[in-house]
């Protein structure tokens, strides 16, 4: 029996079709990986099946009484609420039942004997539900999940508005797991998560008995938890049994078969058209020509899916920097409280360093303190000469209502419109994307716009804070190649060892410096 049935769904934004006549079924126990290039509509599909968006056509049917939990990469948390408050909202339905039971108790004082009997029965049923769902040990459960996801060290009473992107993701994930829904819908859950907590989530999903749908560009993580692939591309959704590696083999084989059939048919069409052209005017061969023309008219022409533009990343070099990039002396980073011990670090020209470690230890804070965006609590930073720094931030606050063209033009006003379109196209964006507002693009497409600005600026030092978040497989591979080829200095924050291991010369583990418990 299917838990979710999607029938003939079509959807688009303006004149840009996202998918057309798509159908999908989710069965009990299926662990589905939903994959596809940036901008193919994966998050849109999630929003449609959770009814946050209405499709242009088609039907969505969930089986009765299914509790759905959705981890949305764009969820906003309310200022003023603590981590504990958010986690406790997972049990809101139980708190509502407790309020209902208390109101029943209040009515008992003025109830007749018959009414009292009914009130006692109703309150007893509610009491059984509360006991069965461990209502009286909610705080212990909240603390347990807080420890598992590293939230306990941050402080369960911390305001969610003060959290980093990774910490917010952990809070939402913790709330979702406490809810114990029948179905999990996870949109890029490993974005902003560190290696330790990705491993924890991997084990959790491997042992998860119910069905889930997972969007992820982290292929090792995806392969370790799913047993089915649904590939979204060219407005279609196709099912493949097995993991991502198996999908690639089958997909490539199907693609080659289709290309072979296309070439064969094109040859046949060419021969038929040539015969008709040469013989339709002659009386003796006119009937044969008409027969060939009928065959042409009835032929179902094979159309090859258009290949998506693949990004081409190349960073513009500036003149060489001085030998010293930076040197810190007893540098203590943090905000109101120290995040690190006194640090004496040195980085020289040509080094490529990965900053690793759990979320919340101060990796981003260290980057921003080095370049002077944040004041250190104590100590000093000495910077070298002739530095042209390019900084890729982990996340951009606020909504961007500019078009992609306006966004690039604002940074490079001397570019012609042709040049602006060319540099955006090189990053794998189509004309439709280029003319759209940045706000409506997917997370991966927005990252490509930001990378476009970075690549067209002359740099000799790159500071990159989680640049792979949201990027699809092709874009990630191309970024890896470009960083390997870059002759300058790189300081990179990344939680994917398979990405940074082939790029960097050194790995600095922030867990060795932190003042926090890890």
BAKOL-407816 format. One record per residue (C-alpha): residue in one letter; x, y, z. Coordinates in steps of 0.25 Angstrom, whole numbers, padded with zeros to 4 digits. Layout:
<rs>
[r a; [X; Y; Z]]
...
</rs>
This chain:
<rs>
[r x; [0000; 0000; 0000]]
[r x; [0006; 0014; -0004]]
[r x; [0007; 0024; 0007]]
[r x; [0008; 0035; -0003]]
[r x; [0003; 0036; -0018]]
[r x; [0007; 0047; -0027]]
[r x; [-0001; 0047; -0040]]
[r x; [0002; 0055; -0053]]
[r x; [0007; 0067; -0045]]
[r x; [0012; 0079; -0054]]
[r x; [0018; 0092; -0048]]
[r x; [0026; 0104; -0053]]
[r x; [0029; 0118; -0049]]
[r x; [0025; 0128; -0060]]
[r x; [0029; 0123; -0073]]
[r x; [0039; 0113; -0067]]
[r x; [0034; 0099; -0066]]
[r x; [0040; 0091; -0054]]
[r x; [0033; 0078; -0056]]
[r x; [0023; 0073; -0066]]
[r x; [0013; 0061; -0063]]
[r x; [0021; 0055; -0052]]
[r x; [0016; 0043; -0044]]
[r x; [0022; 0036; -0031]]
[r x; [0019; 0026; -0021]]
[r x; [0025; 0024; -0007]]
[r x; [0023; 0011; -0001]]
[r x; [0025; 0006; 0014]]
[r x; [0040; 0005; 0018]]
[r x; [0046; 0011; 0005]]
[r x; [0058; 0020; 0007]]
[r x; [0058; 0029; -0005]]
[r x; [0069; 0038; -0010]]
[r x; [0063; 0050; -0018]]
[r x; [0074; 0055; -0027]]
[r x; [0077; 0064; -0039]]
[r x; [0085; 0077; -0043]]
[r x; [0083; 0090; -0036]]
[r x; [0070; 0097; -0040]]
[r x; [0063; 0084; -0045]]
[r x; [0052; 0085; -0035]]
[r x; [0055; 0076; -0023]]
[r x; [0051; 0086; -0012]]
[r x; [0039; 0090; -0020]]
[r x; [0035; 0076; -0021]]
[r x; [0036; 0075; -0006]]
[r x; [0028; 0088; -0004]]
[r x; [0017; 0082; -0013]]
[r x; [0016; 0069; -0006]]
[r x; [0015; 0076; 0008]]
[r x; [0005; 0085; 0002]]
[r x; [0013; 0098; 0004]]
[r x; [0011; 0100; -0011]]
[r x; [-0001; 0096; -0020]]
[r x; [0003; 0089; -0033]]
[r x; [-0001; 0095; -0046]]
[r x; [-0008; 0082; -0049]]
[r x; [-0009; 0068; -0043]]
[r x; [-0012; 0061; -0030]]
[r x; [-0005; 0058; -0017]]
[r x; [-0011; 0047; -0008]]
[r x; [-0006; 0043; 0006]]
[r x; [-0011; 0031; 0013]]
[r x; [-0020; 0034; 0025]]
[r x; [-0014; 0038; 0038]]
[r x; [0001; 0039; 0033]]
[r x; [0009; 0048; 0042]]
[r x; [0019; 0055; 0032]]
[r x; [0032; 0062; 0038]]
[r x; [0039; 0072; 0028]]
[r x; [0053; 0077; 0030]]
[r x; [0053; 0089; 0021]]
[r x; [0066; 0096; 0018]]
[r x; [0059; 0110; 0018]]
[r x; [0051; 0109; 0031]]
[r x; [0052; 0122; 0040]]
[r x; [0052; 0121; 0055]]
[r x; [0045; 0131; 0064]]
[r x; [0054; 0141; 0071]]
[r x; [0052; 0140; 0086]]
[r x; [0051; 0125; 0087]]
[r x; [0062; 0116; 0093]]
[r x; [0067; 0103; 0087]]
[r x; [0059; 0096; 0098]]
[r x; [0046; 0103; 0094]]
[r x; [0048; 0099; 0080]]
[r x; [0051; 0084; 0084]]
[r x; [0039; 0084; 0093]]
[r x; [0029; 0089; 0082]]
[r x; [0031; 0074; 0076]]
[r x; [0022; 0070; 0087]]
[r x; [0012; 0081; 0085]]
[r x; [0000; 0072; 0083]]
[r x; [0003; 0066; 0097]]
[r x; [0003; 0079; 0103]]
[r x; [-0010; 0082; 0096]]
[r x; [-0016; 0069; 0102]]
[r x; [-0011; 0073; 0116]]
[r x; [-0018; 0086; 0115]]
[r x; [-0031; 0079; 0110]]
[r x; [-0030; 0069; 0122]]
[r x; [-0028; 0081; 0132]]
[r x; [-0040; 0088; 0127]]
[r x; [-0048; 0075; 0129]]
[r x; [-0043; 0075; 0143]]
[r x; [-0048; 0089; 0145]]
[r x; [-0062; 0085; 0140]]
[r x; [-0063; 0074; 0150]]
[r x; [-0066; 0083; 0162]]
[r x; [-0080; 0087; 0156]]
[r x; [-0084; 0075; 0148]]
[r x; [-0095; 0065; 0151]]
[r x; [-0092; 0051; 0154]]
[r x; [-0095; 0047; 0140]]
[r x; [-0086; 0058; 0134]]
[r x; [-0076; 0055; 0144]]
[r x; [-0075; 0040; 0140]]
[r x; [-0073; 0045; 0125]]
[r x; [-0062; 0055; 0129]]
[r x; [-0055; 0044; 0137]]
[r x; [-0055; 0035; 0126]]
[r x; [-0050; 0046; 0116]]
[r x; [-0039; 0050; 0125]]
[r x; [-0035; 0036; 0128]]
[r x; [-0033; 0034; 0113]]
[r x; [-0025; 0046; 0111]]
[r x; [-0017; 0042; 0124]]
[r x; [-0014; 0028; 0117]]
[r x; [-0009; 0035; 0104]]
[r x; [0000; 0044; 0112]]
[r x; [0006; 0033; 0120]]
[r x; [0008; 0024; 0107]]
[r x; [0015; 0035; 0100]]
[r x; [0025; 0038; 0112]]
[r x; [0019; 0052; 0114]]
[r x; [0025; 0053; 0128]]
[r x; [0039; 0050; 0123]]
[r x; [0039; 0060; 0112]]
[r x; [0050; 0069; 0118]]
[r x; [0059; 0056; 0119]]
[r x; [0056; 0053; 0104]]
[r x; [0060; 0068; 0100]]
[r x; [0073; 0067; 0108]]
[r x; [0076; 0053; 0101]]
[r x; [0074; 0058; 0087]]
[r x; [0082; 0071; 0091]]
[r x; [0094; 0063; 0095]]
[r x; [0093; 0054; 0082]]
[r x; [0093; 0066; 0073]]
[r x; [0103; 0074; 0081]]
[r x; [0093; 0085; 0085]]
[r x; [0095; 0082; 0100]]
[r x; [0109; 0089; 0099]]
[r x; [0103; 0101; 0092]]
[r x; [0093; 0103; 0103]]
[r x; [0079; 0098; 0102]]
[r x; [0075; 0112; 0108]]
[r x; [0082; 0120; 0097]]
[r x; [0073; 0129; 0088]]
[r x; [0071; 0122; 0074]]
[r x; [0073; 0136; 0067]]
[r x; [0088; 0135; 0072]]
[r x; [0091; 0122; 0065]]
[r x; [0100; 0119; 0053]]
[r x; [0094; 0112; 0041]]
[r x; [0099; 0098; 0045]]
[r x; [0093; 0100; 0059]]
[r x; [0080; 0104; 0054]]
[r x; [0080; 0092; 0045]]
[r x; [0083; 0083; 0057]]
[r x; [0071; 0089; 0065]]
[r x; [0061; 0087; 0054]]
[r x; [0067; 0072; 0052]]
[r x; [0065; 0070; 0067]]
[r x; [0051; 0075; 0067]]
[r x; [0048; 0066; 0055]]
[r x; [0054; 0054; 0062]]
[r x; [0046; 0056; 0075]]
[r x; [0033; 0057; 0067]]
[r x; [0036; 0042; 0062]]
[r x; [0027; 0045; 0049]]
[r x; [0023; 0033; 0041]]
[r x; [0030; 0039; 0029]]
[r x; [0043; 0048; 0029]]
[r x; [0045; 0058; 0018]]
[r x; [0059; 0063; 0018]]
[r x; [0064; 0074; 0009]]
[r x; [0080; 0075; 0010]]
[r x; [0081; 0071; 0025]]
[r x; [0096; 0070; 0024]]
[r x; [0098; 0085; 0020]]
[r x; [0105; 0092; 0032]]
[r x; [0106; 0079; 0040]]
[r x; [0120; 0074; 0044]]
[r x; [0126; 0061; 0041]]
[r x; [0123; 0055; 0055]]
[r x; [0108; 0059; 0054]]
[r x; [0107; 0054; 0040]]
[r x; [0112; 0040; 0045]]
[r x; [0101; 0041; 0056]]
[r x; [0090; 0044; 0046]]
[r x; [0095; 0033; 0036]]
[r x; [0094; 0023; 0047]]
[r x; [0080; 0028; 0051]]
[r x; [0075; 0027; 0036]]
[r x; [0081; 0013; 0034]]
[r x; [0073; 0008; 0046]]
[r x; [0060; 0016; 0042]]
[r x; [0049; 0006; 0040]]
[r x; [0039; 0016; 0034]]
[r x; [0040; 0022; 0020]]
[r x; [0048; 0035; 0017]]
[r x; [0051; 0044; 0005]]
[r x; [0065; 0050; 0005]]
[r x; [0070; 0062; -0004]]
[r x; [0086; 0062; -0003]]
[r x; [0098; 0065; -0011]]
[r x; [0107; 0058; -0001]]
[r x; [0108; 0045; -0009]]
[r x; [0116; 0036; 0002]]
[r x; [0105; 0040; 0012]]
[r x; [0094; 0037; 0001]]
[r x; [0099; 0024; -0003]]
[r x; [0100; 0019; 0012]]
[r x; [0085; 0021; 0015]]
[r x; [0076; 0020; 0003]]
[r x; [0071; 0008; -0005]]
[r x; [0064; 0015; -0016]]
[r x; [0067; 0027; -0025]]
[r x; [0058; 0037; -0032]]
[r x; [0065; 0045; -0042]]
[r x; [0059; 0059; -0045]]
[r x; [0063; 0065; -0059]]
[r x; [0058; 0071; -0072]]
[r x; [0044; 0072; -0065]]
[r x; [0043; 0057; -0062]]
[r x; [0044; 0048; -0050]]
[r x; [0050; 0034; -0052]]
[r x; [0052; 0023; -0042]]
[r x; [0064; 0014; -0040]]
[r x; [0066; 0003; -0031]]
[r x; [0079; 0003; -0022]]
[r x; [0089; 0014; -0018]]
[r x; [0095; 0026; -0026]]
[r x; [0106; 0018; -0032]]
[r x; [0096; 0008; -0038]]
[r x; [0087; 0019; -0043]]
[r x; [0099; 0025; -0050]]
[r x; [0102; 0012; -0058]]
[r x; [0088; 0010; -0062]]
[r x; [0086; 0025; -0066]]
[r x; [0098; 0025; -0074]]
[r x; [0094; 0012; -0081]]
[r x; [0080; 0017; -0084]]
[r x; [0086; 0030; -0089]]
[r x; [0095; 0023; -0099]]
[r x; [0084; 0014; -0104]]
[r x; [0075; 0026; -0106]]
[r x; [0086; 0033; -0114]]
[r x; [0089; 0021; -0122]]
[r x; [0074; 0019; -0125]]
[r x; [0073; 0034; -0129]]
[r x; [0085; 0033; -0139]]
[r x; [0079; 0021; -0145]]
[r x; [0065; 0028; -0146]]
[r x; [0071; 0041; -0152]]
[r x; [0078; 0033; -0162]]
[r x; [0065; 0026; -0166]]
[r x; [0058; 0039; -0167]]
[r x; [0069; 0045; -0176]]
[r x; [0068; 0033; -0185]]
[r x; [0053; 0034; -0186]]
[r x; [0052; 0049; -0188]]
[r x; [0063; 0047; -0199]]
[r x; [0054; 0036; -0206]]
[r x; [0042; 0044; -0205]]
[r x; [0049; 0056; -0211]]
[r x; [0054; 0048; -0223]]
[r x; [0042; 0040; -0226]]
[r x; [0029; 0048; -0223]]
[r x; [0029; 0055; -0237]]
[r x; [0031; 0042; -0245]]
[r x; [0018; 0035; -0248]]
[r x; [0024; 0021; -0248]]
[r x; [0030; 0023; -0233]]
[r x; [0019; 0033; -0228]]
[r x; [0012; 0022; -0220]]
[r x; [0025; 0017; -0213]]
[r x; [0028; 0032; -0210]]
[r x; [0015; 0034; -0204]]
[r x; [0016; 0021; -0195]]
[r x; [0030; 0026; -0190]]
[r x; [0023; 0040; -0187]]
[r x; [0012; 0033; -0179]]
[r x; [0023; 0025; -0171]]
[r x; [0030; 0038; -0168]]
[r x; [0017; 0045; -0164]]
[r x; [0014; 0034; -0154]]
[r x; [0028; 0032; -0148]]
[r x; [0029; 0036; -0133]]
[r x; [0042; 0044; -0134]]
[r x; [0052; 0042; -0123]]
[r x; [0057; 0054; -0116]]
[r x; [0069; 0055; -0108]]
[r x; [0069; 0062; -0094]]
[r x; [0077; 0075; -0095]]
[r x; [0089; 0074; -0086]]
[r x; [0090; 0084; -0075]]
[r x; [0101; 0094; -0076]]
[r x; [0112; 0089; -0067]]
[r x; [0119; 0100; -0059]]
[r x; [0133; 0104; -0062]]
[r x; [0140; 0111; -0051]]
[r x; [0154; 0118; -0052]]
[r x; [0158; 0128; -0041]]
[r x; [0165; 0141; -0047]]
[r x; [0179; 0142; -0041]]
[r x; [0185; 0155; -0035]]
[r x; [0200; 0158; -0033]]
[r x; [0207; 0149; -0023]]
[r x; [0205; 0153; -0009]]
[r x; [0216; 0155; 0001]]
[r x; [0222; 0142; 0007]]
[r x; [0214; 0144; 0021]]
[r x; [0199; 0143; 0019]]
[r x; [0196; 0145; 0034]]
[r x; [0202; 0142; 0048]]
[r x; [0194; 0142; 0061]]
[r x; [0200; 0145; 0075]]
[r x; [0191; 0140; 0086]]
[r x; [0179; 0142; 0078]]
[r x; [0166; 0139; 0086]]
[r x; [0153; 0139; 0078]]
[r x; [0139; 0140; 0082]]
[r x; [0127; 0149; 0085]]
[r x; [0124; 0151; 0100]]
[r x; [0131; 0139; 0104]]
[r x; [0144; 0133; 0098]]
[r x; [0143; 0122; 0087]]
[r x; [0157; 0119; 0087]]
[r x; [0170; 0118; 0095]]
[r x; [0181; 0128; 0092]]
[r x; [0185; 0124; 0077]]
[r x; [0198; 0127; 0071]]
[r x; [0196; 0122; 0057]]
[r x; [0204; 0125; 0044]]
[r x; [0201; 0124; 0029]]
[r x; [0210; 0126; 0018]]
[r x; [0208; 0128; 0003]]
[r x; [0203; 0116; -0005]]
[r x; [0198; 0108; 0007]]
[r x; [0184; 0102; 0005]]
[r x; [0178; 0100; 0019]]
[r x; [0165; 0093; 0023]]
[r x; [0159; 0097; 0036]]
[r x; [0151; 0086; 0042]]
[r x; [0144; 0082; 0055]]
[r x; [0130; 0082; 0061]]
[r x; [0120; 0093; 0058]]
[r x; [0120; 0105; 0068]]
[r x; [0135; 0104; 0071]]
[r x; [0138; 0117; 0064]]
[r x; [0143; 0114; 0050]]
[r x; [0135; 0125; 0044]]
[r x; [0138; 0134; 0055]]
[r x; [0153; 0131; 0053]]
[r x; [0152; 0135; 0038]]
[r x; [0145; 0148; 0041]]
[r x; [0155; 0151; 0052]]
[r x; [0167; 0149; 0043]]
[r x; [0161; 0159; 0032]]
[r x; [0157; 0169; 0042]]
[r x; [0142; 0167; 0041]]
[r x; [0141; 0164; 0056]]
[r x; [0149; 0169; 0067]]
[r x; [0157; 0159; 0075]]
[r x; [0155; 0158; 0090]]
[r x; [0170; 0159; 0092]]
[r x; [0183; 0157; 0085]]
[r x; [0187; 0162; 0071]]
[r x; [0187; 0158; 0056]]
[r x; [0199; 0163; 0047]]
[r x; [0195; 0162; 0032]]
[r x; [0205; 0162; 0020]]
[r x; [0207; 0171; 0008]]
[r x; [0200; 0171; -0005]]
[r x; [0188; 0164; -0001]]
[r x; [0175; 0162; -0010]]
[r x; [0165; 0154; -0002]]
[r x; [0153; 0147; -0008]]
[r x; [0143; 0143; 0003]]
[r x; [0131; 0133; 0001]]
[r x; [0122; 0134; 0013]]
[r x; [0114; 0122; 0018]]
[r x; [0101; 0129; 0018]]
[r x; [0096; 0143; 0013]]
[r x; [0085; 0149; 0022]]
[r x; [0073; 0155; 0016]]
[r x; [0065; 0154; 0003]]
[r x; [0072; 0158; -0010]]
[r x; [0062; 0164; -0020]]
[r x; [0072; 0168; -0030]]
[r x; [0073; 0160; -0043]]
[r x; [0086; 0152; -0046]]
[r x; [0090; 0162; -0056]]
[r x; [0088; 0173; -0046]]
[r x; [0095; 0166; -0036]]
[r x; [0108; 0164; -0044]]
[r x; [0107; 0178; -0050]]
[r x; [0107; 0184; -0036]]
[r x; [0120; 0178; -0034]]
[r x; [0126; 0179; -0048]]
[r x; [0120; 0192; -0053]]
[r x; [0130; 0193; -0065]]
[r x; [0125; 0179; -0071]]
[r x; [0116; 0180; -0083]]
[r x; [0103; 0172; -0082]]
[r x; [0109; 0162; -0092]]
[r x; [0120; 0160; -0082]]
[r x; [0111; 0159; -0070]]
[r x; [0103; 0148; -0077]]
[r x; [0116; 0141; -0081]]
[r x; [0122; 0140; -0067]]
[r x; [0108; 0135; -0062]]
[r x; [0107; 0125; -0073]]
[r x; [0121; 0119; -0070]]
[r x; [0116; 0116; -0055]]
[r x; [0105; 0107; -0061]]
[r x; [0093; 0117; -0061]]
[r x; [0083; 0117; -0073]]
[r x; [0077; 0130; -0079]]
[r x; [0064; 0127; -0070]]
[r x; [0073; 0127; -0058]]
[r x; [0081; 0139; -0062]]
[r x; [0069; 0148; -0064]]
[r x; [0062; 0143; -0051]]
[r x; [0063; 0150; -0037]]
[r x; [0073; 0143; -0028]]
[r x; [0062; 0141; -0018]]
[r x; [0055; 0131; -0026]]
[r x; [0067; 0123; -0030]]
[r x; [0070; 0110; -0023]]
[r x; [0081; 0109; -0012]]
[r x; [0091; 0103; -0022]]
[r x; [0088; 0114; -0033]]
[r x; [0090; 0125; -0022]]
[r x; [0103; 0119; -0018]]
[r x; [0107; 0119; -0033]]
[r x; [0104; 0134; -0034]]
[r x; [0113; 0137; -0022]]
[r x; [0124; 0128; -0027]]
[r x; [0123; 0136; -0041]]
[r x; [0125; 0149; -0033]]
[r x; [0137; 0143; -0026]]
[r x; [0144; 0137; -0038]]
[r x; [0143; 0150; -0046]]
[r x; [0150; 0158; -0035]]
[r x; [0166; 0157; -0036]]
[r x; [0170; 0150; -0023]]
[r x; [0183; 0143; -0017]]
[r x; [0176; 0139; -0004]]
[r x; [0162; 0131; -0004]]
[r x; [0155; 0130; 0009]]
[r x; [0144; 0120; 0007]]
[r x; [0133; 0116; 0018]]
[r x; [0126; 0104; 0014]]
[r x; [0126; 0106; -0001]]
[r x; [0120; 0093; -0005]]
[r x; [0107; 0094; 0003]]
[r x; [0095; 0093; -0008]]
[r x; [0105; 0091; -0020]]
[r x; [0101; 0079; -0028]]
[r x; [0111; 0068; -0032]]
[r x; [0116; 0074; -0045]]
[r x; [0118; 0088; -0038]]
[r x; [0125; 0082; -0026]]
[r x; [0135; 0074; -0035]]
[r x; [0138; 0086; -0044]]
[r x; [0140; 0095; -0031]]
[r x; [0150; 0084; -0026]]
[r x; [0157; 0085; -0039]]
[r x; [0158; 0100; -0039]]
[r x; [0163; 0100; -0025]]
[r x; [0174; 0090; -0028]]
[r x; [0178; 0099; -0040]]
[r x; [0178; 0112; -0032]]
[r x; [0192; 0117; -0030]]
[r x; [0189; 0126; -0018]]
[r x; [0186; 0123; -0003]]
[r x; [0173; 0116; 0002]]
[r x; [0167; 0116; 0016]]
[r x; [0155; 0106; 0015]]
[r x; [0144; 0102; 0024]]
[r x; [0138; 0089; 0020]]
[r x; [0131; 0077; 0026]]
[r x; [0134; 0068; 0014]]
[r x; [0147; 0061; 0015]]
[r x; [0145; 0055; 0001]]
[r x; [0145; 0069; -0005]]
[r x; [0156; 0076; 0003]]
[r x; [0166; 0064; 0004]]
[r x; [0171; 0066; -0010]]
[r x; [0172; 0081; -0009]]
[r x; [0179; 0085; 0004]]
[r x; [0193; 0084; 0008]]
[r x; [0190; 0085; 0023]]
[r x; [0178; 0082; 0032]]
[r x; [0175; 0090; 0045]]
[r x; [0166; 0084; 0055]]
[r x; [0159; 0095; 0063]]
[r x; [0155; 0084; 0074]]
[r x; [0169; 0085; 0078]]
[r x; [0168; 0100; 0082]]
[r x; [0153; 0102; 0086]]
[r x; [0149; 0105; 0100]]
[r x; [0136; 0097; 0098]]
[r x; [0134; 0083; 0101]]
[r x; [0134; 0075; 0088]]
</rs>
